[in-house]
Amino acid sequence: MNTRIYVLRFPKEVIDQPIICNLVKKFDIEFNILKATILMQQEGVMVLEFSGHKANVKKGIKYLEDLGVKVQSLAGSIRRDDEKCYQCGACTGICPTGALHIVRPEMAVAFDPDKCTACGLCVAVCPARAMEVSLNGDIELAA
């Protein structure tokens, strides 16, 4: 199962079509909407997490591009600064993949980078600013 985050930019001519629904039906791709701004007669922008077999995701992206949708991968990685982290657990409630979770009975916050899709939601909620995201390996963003 392949999981990646993409930014989709829809031209105003196609925003009224069931494009995301077709990704599920035709290409067996699961999705998680992380952010969306779609207004009638304007360009639409969505940040989606796609999950599916690599070949299906590739076919789905080709389908989107054939419709005029611009697709940009946000491949990246998340890093936790263990010295800054004070184990509050705020990140665990927002993590969509379970990469950040509470270990019981110790009540410690664990981070599993293999489950992380670099969505960046933890960066925004971390009060200690212990989480950092690197997009495409060259842009560092901190909370």
C-alpha positions in Angstrom: 0.0 0.0 0.0 1.5 3.3 -1.1 0.6 6.5 0.8 1.6 10.0 -0.3 0.3 13.6 0.0 -0.5 15.6 -3.1 -1.6 19.2 -3.8 -4.2 19.2 -6.6 -5.0 22.4 -8.5 -8.3 22.2 -10.4 -9.0 24.5 -13.3 -12.4 26.2 -12.9 -13.7 24.2 -15.9 -13.7 20.9 -14.0 -14.6 21.8 -10.4 -18.2 20.6 -11.0 -17.1 17.1 -11.9 -16.9 14.1 -9.5 -13.2 13.7 -10.0 -12.3 12.5 -6.5 -15.2 10.1 -6.5 -13.8 8.6 -9.8 -10.4 8.1 -8.2 -12.1 5.7 -5.7 -14.4 4.0 -8.2 -12.0 3.6 -11.2 -8.6 3.3 -9.6 -9.3 1.9 -6.1 -7.6 4.8 -4.4 -8.4 5.8 -0.8 -8.1 9.4 0.1 -8.0 11.7 3.1 -8.8 15.4 2.6 -6.3 17.5 4.6 -7.3 20.8 3.1 -9.7 22.0 0.4 -10.7 25.3 -1.1 -13.1 24.9 -4.0 -15.3 27.7 -5.1 -17.6 27.9 -8.2 -15.9 29.6 -11.2 -12.5 29.7 -9.5 -9.5 27.4 -9.4 -9.9 24.7 -6.8 -7.1 23.6 -4.5 -7.0 20.4 -2.4 -4.3 18.8 -0.3 -5.1 15.0 -0.3 -3.4 12.0 1.2 -3.8 9.1 -1.4 -3.5 5.5 -0.3 -3.5 2.6 -2.8 -1.3 0.3 -4.8 1.5 2.3 -6.5 0.3 1.4 -10.0 -3.3 2.5 -9.2 -2.1 5.8 -7.8 0.0 6.4 -10.9 -3.0 5.7 -13.1 -5.1 8.0 -11.0 -2.6 10.8 -11.2 -2.5 10.4 -15.0 -6.3 10.6 -15.0 -6.2 13.9 -13.0 -3.5 15.4 -15.3 -5.5 14.4 -18.4 -8.4 16.5 -17.0 -6.1 19.5 -16.6 -5.5 19.1 -12.8 -2.0 20.1 -11.7 -0.7 17.4 -9.3 2.3 18.2 -7.0 3.7 15.6 -4.6 4.5 16.7 -1.1 6.8 13.9 -0.4 8.8 14.7 2.7 9.5 13.7 6.2 8.8 14.7 9.8 11.4 14.9 12.5 10.9 15.2 16.3 13.4 17.0 18.4 13.3 14.9 21.5 15.0 17.6 23.6 12.2 20.1 22.9 9.3 17.5 23.3 7.8 17.5 26.7 5.4 14.6 26.1 2.2 16.6 26.2 0.5 14.4 23.6 -1.2 17.2 21.7 0.1 15.7 18.4 -1.3 12.2 19.1 -4.9 13.4 18.7 -4.4 14.9 15.3 -2.1 12.3 13.7 -4.2 10.6 11.0 -1.9 7.6 10.6 -1.0 6.8 14.2 2.6 7.6 13.7 2.4 9.6 16.9 0.8 7.7 19.7 0.7 7.3 23.5 2.5 4.3 24.9 0.7 2.9 28.0 1.2 2.6 30.9 4.2 4.9 30.7 2.1 7.6 29.0 5.1 8.5 26.7 4.6 9.9 23.3 6.1 7.6 20.7 6.9 8.6 17.1 7.0 5.9 14.3 8.5 7.6 11.2 7.6 4.5 9.1 3.9 5.2 9.6 4.3 9.0 9.0 3.1 10.5 5.7 4.5 14.0 6.5 1.1 15.6 6.4 2.4 18.3 8.9 -0.6 18.4 11.1 1.5 17.7 14.2 3.8 20.7 13.4 0.9 23.1 13.7 -0.4 21.7 17.1 2.9 21.1 18.9 3.2 23.7 21.7 6.9 22.9 22.2 7.7 23.3 18.5 9.4 19.9 18.6 8.1 18.7 15.3 9.6 19.8 12.0 8.6 18.9 8.4 10.9 18.7 5.4 9.0 19.0 2.1 10.8 17.4 -0.9 14.0 17.3 1.1 14.8 21.0 0.9 12.2 23.2 2.7 12.2 23.2 6.5 9.0 24.3 8.2 8.6 24.5 12.0 5.6 25.4 14.1 
